[in-house]
Amino acid sequence: EPSAIVADLDILKKSPYKFAAAGAGDVISNISALEDWKIAAKAKKEEYHTVMAELSRLSTTSVIENVNDIKEYNYHGIEMLLWALVSSGFAMNIYGSSRPCSGSEHNISHSLDNLDVHGLHGEQVAIASLISLYLQKKDWKIQKETMKKLGLPVKLNELDIEKETMIKALVKAKDIRDRYTILDEANLDEEKAEFILKKIGLI
């Protein structure tokens, strides 16, 4: 394991903003991942670890509360995003699993990968988190506004993902790995999947 993380803000500032936005997208997707963890605990599939969960949530809060500075790509915004990503990593590393930061939204993204869609990971999981939050009956509209503020894609065609491909990905996502999420309770078929995509404005 690494003993240190070195991050030069001047070098990071010179990188394309698109990658920073994708990093922010990965962090804000923790919202749906944590909800999935609670759903798994309620179904008595595993224990919910409050400390690790709140460390993950702290990362998301750091991005949301500094969204303007991140979009402006100033030093404070870059530093807040950096620490948010590090904190997410800490939560997973300490817990010994990606569970604090990876739920149904990551299943959907991995399902897309299996269908030869290889966009930026953070963009994919952010889009997928909208679907997850809708299924979880949480406020996906707030998440969508945050994504817009960050300049993240909020429609499938912005990611060059065909509607049919996303529908297939959604139907198959439950079986991507052995991790209980809202997908285990949603019973998605192609018709339901298309309805959701239309409902939340992805198509």
ZIBELCOR-V137793 format. One record per pair of residues at least 12 apart in sequence whose C-alpha atoms are under 6 Angstrom apart, sorted by the first residue. I is the first residue (numbers start at 0). J is the second residue. If there is no record, write none. Layout:
# ZIBELCOR-V137793
I & J
I & J
This chain:
# ZIBELCOR-V137793
21 & 121
21 & 122
22 & 121
24 & 121
24 & 122
24 & 125
25 & 121
26 & 59
27 & 59
28 & 125
28 & 128
29 & 100
31 & 128
31 & 132
32 & 100
32 & 101
32 & 102
35 & 102
35 & 180
35 & 181
39 & 179
51 & 90
52 & 99
54 & 90
55 & 87
55 & 90
58 & 83
58 & 86
70 & 149
103 & 180
104 & 124
104 & 127
104 & 128
104 & 131
105 & 124
106 & 172
107 & 169
107 & 172
108 & 123
108 & 124
110 & 168
110 & 172
111 & 168
154 & 201
155 & 201
166 & 189
166 & 192
170 & 187
170 & 188
